Amino acid sequence: MSKPPELNYRPLSDGRYEIWLHAVVTQDALLGLHGVLAQYGAEGPPEPAEPDEPDAADGSGSDDGGGRTH
């Protein structure tokens, strides 16, 4: 690798650091990194909030994927 990946970080109040990493890697490298981070108990980003739309909750939305089932 000719250039190190971009790494931005900030300290958290409990002594840990939150980091943002931008790097282009192979899938094998990504899986390896995931394994290393899991060993240290790293946390992922927060899950996105559920939409507040009533149609999304009951699964009757209008998006049928462009086809019909018979």
C-alpha positions in Angstrom: 0.0 0.0 0.0 1.6 3.3 -1.1 -0.6 5.6 1.0 -2.0 4.9 4.5 -5.8 4.8 4.8 -7.5 8.0 5.9 -8.2 7.7 9.6 -10.2 10.2 11.6 -10.8 9.7 15.3 -12.2 11.4 18.4 -11.8 10.4 22.1 -14.9 9.3 24.0 -15.7 10.3 27.6 -15.0 6.7 28.8 -11.4 6.7 27.5 -12.2 4.8 24.2 -11.8 6.3 20.7 -14.3 6.4 17.9 -12.7 6.1 14.5 -13.7 6.6 10.9 -11.7 4.7 8.4 -11.8 5.0 4.6 -9.8 2.4 2.8 -10.3 0.3 -0.4 -9.5 -3.4 0.5 -10.2 -6.9 -0.8 -13.0 -8.9 0.8 -10.4 -11.1 2.5 -8.8 -8.0 4.1 -12.2 -6.8 5.2 -13.0 -10.1 6.9 -9.7 -10.1 8.6 -10.2 -6.6 9.9 -13.7 -7.5 11.1 -12.2 -10.5 13.0 -9.6 -8.3 14.7 -12.1 -5.7 15.7 -14.4 -8.3 17.1 -11.6 -9.6 19.3 -11.4 -6.2 20.9 -15.1 -5.8 21.3 -15.4 -3.0 18.8 -18.9 -1.6 18.3 -20.5 -1.0 14.9 -22.4 2.0 13.9 -25.9 2.5 15.4 -28.7 0.8 13.6 -30.9 3.1 11.5 -34.2 4.0 13.0 -37.3 2.3 11.7 -39.4 4.4 9.4 -42.5 5.9 10.9 -44.6 5.1 7.9 -47.6 2.8 8.7 -47.3 1.0 5.3 -43.7 -0.1 6.2 -44.7 -1.8 9.4 -47.4 -4.1 8.0 -45.4 -5.1 4.9 -48.1 -4.0 2.5 -46.0 -1.3 0.8 -46.4 -0.7 -2.9 -42.8 -1.8 -3.9 -43.3 -5.3 -5.3 -39.9 -5.5 -6.9 -41.2 -4.9 -10.4 -42.9 -8.3 -10.9 -45.9 -10.4 -10.0 -46.1 -13.7 -8.3 -48.6 -16.2 -9.6 
